[in-house]
Amino acid sequence: MDLPRIVAAPMAGGPTTPALVNAVSFGFLALGTCTVEQARTWLGQCTPPFGVNLFVPQVEPSLIDVELIASELGTDVPNVDVTGGFEEKFELVLEAAPPIVSSTFGPLDPEHVERLHSVGSEAWVTVTRIEDAWEAMGESWNADGVIVQGPEAGGHRSTWSPLEVPDTRYLDTIVEEVADFGAPFIAAGGVRGPEDVARLRDLGASTIACGTAFLMADEAGTSQRNRELLRTDRRTVVSKAFSGRWARGLENEMTKRYRDMPPIYPYLRPMTKDQDYCLVGKDRGELMEAPAKEIERYLLGER
């Protein structure tokens, strides 16, 4: 499909809401961490066109690592669904048939891609390395497009395995290399104003994904505590403390203590619910607190 110049990136864990998706020209609904029932409700509340993002199921974490961290944190091992309800959510997405379904933490397998194509949906995959972009658009995975995520982005880097090291070069550099493929792609990471949008479009991006820029939108589900934190000058750091995968967020006691946390998602979050947990991009500056449509107009240079 022909996408607008910018899209609202999926922000799992609360910030992305159906209201935010509906307020912009094109938003991605984040279904990675929600329950199946939440996914059903949210899909029914979104007005087409919109995209959907899913987390690809991961290898089950080592229970030895989980028990060790639980002991260190002085908490019990929580009861979690390590699949994240992926298959059930995928069936709901098929029913909704959004124009684009993107995946995080790896590509959808060929069978899932074929099923998406059968209902008219495209399959896109988020990548952090030029090698992954090349592989995603090859015959093995047959992705329709890629979302190129730079190190400036807030949230988790979409590496395809917990052991993979994401590219740490500036987004512009990665974008220039991906543009040589001649395939459609979305650029994501560190976009704060119309000059960033224009620059990345000039480098060849089909469209630009903005996440952090919408965190303080009226329609965003960002918690009151995180809104308070986002108004401070607390710095962002990249660490594995949030889940055992590389992620950028505000520095806290966990990031100081567990920069190299073992990959124990999804067990970790329930064990750290009392910690400040605010994922946000680099150099956020003073984020706009306004309706999402007004923020979109600003990013497009229309106000």
N, C-alpha and C positions, 0 to 999 in steps of 0.2 A: 504494500500500500504506500501511498504518498504521505509521508509524515510531515507535520509542521516543523518549523525551524528549531523549536525546543520541545521536549517532553518532560513530564515530571517523573523522575526516577522512582523505582519502588524502594520504600524504606520500611523494612519489616520491623516488627516489635512494637508498633504503635503509631509512628508519625504518619504513615500513609493510611488514609481513610477513604471510603467511598465519596465523602463530601469533597475531599481534596482532588480526587480523580475527576469528579464531575465538574469541578470549578475551572479546570484548565482545558486547553484545546485537546490535549492527549496525555493521559496519565497512565502509569503502570500500577495496577493493584498488586500489593505485596502479600503473597499467600505462604511465604516460606515458613513462618513461625506460628501462624494462627492454627486454631483447631479446624476440623473439617466442617463443623456447624457454623463457625464464623465465616469460613470461606463461602459456604452456601449462601449465607445472609448477605455478605458483602457483594458477591457477584450479582445478586438480585437487586442490589441498590445502585449499581453503577449503570450509567447511561452510555450506550455505544456512541462513538468508538472509544475503546480503551484497550490497553494491553494488560497482560497478567504475567507475574513472575513467580516461578517455582524454584525451590531448592531441590537439587538432585540428591537422592538418598546416598548416604555415605557409609563407609565401612564402620561397623559397630565399634565404639570405643572399647579400650581395654578396661575391664572392670577393676583390675588391680590399680590402674591409674586413677580411676574414679574414686575408689575407696581410699586411696592415699590422700587425694586432695580433700575429700570430705572430712577425713580425720584431721588434716591440718587446719581446716576452716572451722572445725568443731560442729559439724552438722551431719545429718543422716544422708544416705544416698537416696535421692528422690526417685519416684516411680515415673518414668518418662517413656514416650513412644519414639524409639530411635528412628523410625521410618518417617516421622513427621506427617503421617497420613498421606503420603505422596500419591499413591494410586487412587485413593478416594477423591483427593483434590483434582487429580488429572481428569477423572470422569466428569466432575462438575465443570471443569474448564472446557471439555469437549462439548458439553451441552450449551455453554455460553458462546462458544465459537468466536472468541475475540480475534481481531485481525493479526495480532502478534502475541506469541507466548515465548517469553524469554526464560532462560534457566541460569541459575547461579550454582557454582561449585562443580561445574562440568556440563557437557552437552547431553541432551536427551538422546536415548538410544534410537536406532533407525525405526523400530516398530512404533515408538511413540511419535516420532516425526511423521511417519506415514499416516498415522491416525489423525494427527493435527491437519495435515494436508487434505485429508478426506472431508473435513468440515470447513475447509477454506481458511484455516489459520496458518500463519508462518511460524517457523521455529527459529528463534535467535538464541545465541549463547553468549554469556559474558566472559571476556578473556582479559588476562593481565599481561600476557606475553605474546610476542609476534609469532612464536612457534605454535601457540594454541590457536591463534587466529587462522593461521595457515591450515592447521589440522581440521579445525571446525568446518571450514568451507570445502574440505576435500571430500572424496567419495565415501570415506568411512562414516562420517557423521552427517554430511549433506545439509548443513545449516543454511538457512535462507539469508542470514546476516549475523553480524557480531556486534556486541557492545564492548567497546574498548575502554577499559577502566584503568585510569592512571593512578599513581601513588598519592595524588592529592585528594582523592575521593574519601569521603567519610564512610564508616561502616566496614564490613568485611571485604577483603580482597577476594575476588572470585577465582582463586586457584583451584585446579581440578583435583588436587589431593592435598591433605594437610602437610605433606612433606615438600610440596613444590614451593619454590621461592619466586614470588612475583617480581616482575620487572620494576626496578626502582627509578628508571629514567623518567624525565618529565613526560606528561601526557602528549605534548606536542610532538616529541620525537617518535613515540610509538605510533601516533596517528599518521605521521608522514609515511612511515613504513607500510602501515596497513592500507593506506590510500593507493599504494602501488599495485595492490591486488585487483583493483577495479571493481570490487564488490561493495554492496551497501553496508554501511556501518554507522553506529551511534557512538559518539565520543562522550566520556563521562569522567568528571573529576576536577574540582576546583573552580567551577564556573560560578562567577559572582556578579557579572554585569554584562551589558551588551557587547563590550569590546572583546570579552572572552568568547562569546557566541560567534561573533564575526570572524575572529582569528581562526577558530577551529573549523568553521565552515570553509574559510579560504584554504585551509590545509587539506580539505577533501571530505570532511565528515558529512554524512547524509543529513544528520540532525544531531542535536546536543541534548544530553540528559542532565537535568539539574535536580539535585537532591537537597543538599544542605541549604540552598537558597530558599527552599520552601519549608524548612523546619519550624519557622516562627509564623507561618501563615495561619490565619484565623481558622481555617478548616483542618489544619494538621492535628493529629492526635498526640503531638508532643506533650509529655506530662508537664505539670506546673513546675515540678522540681527541675526538670531538664531545661525548661524555658528560663528559669532563674540562672542555671549554670551557663547557658548560652549567652547570657548578658554579661558574664564576667570575662576576664582576660586569661582564664585558665588555659594553658596550652594543650595542644593535641599531641598525642604520641602514637606511634605504630607499635603494637605489641600483640602477643598471643593471649594476653591475660583475659580477654573477654570470652574466649571459647576454645582456645587451643589452635586457632587459625589467625593469620595476620589480619589485623583490623586497626582502623584509625578512630580514635575517640579521645575524649578529655582525660587527662592524666588523673589517676586516683590511687588509692592504696593498693589496689589489685595490680595495676600496671607497674607499680614500683616493685612489687614483691614477686610477680609472676610474669615477667616478660616472655618467658619460654614455657608457658603452660602447655602440658600435653594435650592432644586433641580429644577432649572429652565432651564435646557438644553432642547432644543437647542436655546433658546432665548438669553442666556448670551453672547455667543461669538461675535455676531454682535455688542453688546453694549460695548464690551471691545476691539475692534479692534485696538485701539491706545496703548494698554498695551503690554509690552513684555510678550509673551506667549510661553514658551519653556518647553515642557515636556521631561524629561530625567531621567534616572535611578540614583540610589544612587552611590556615589563613582566612578564617571565616569572616573577620571584621565584624561590623555591626549589621546583623541580619535584619532585613525588613520585617516589621510586624504589621501585616496588612492582609486584606483578602488575597487569596492565591491568584486571582485574575489580575490584580494590580501588580503583583510581583512578576507575573508572566509578561505583562506589558512592559515593565521596566527592563527585564532581561532581553526583550526584543527591541529595545530602544524606542519604544512608542510613548514614553512619558519622561 
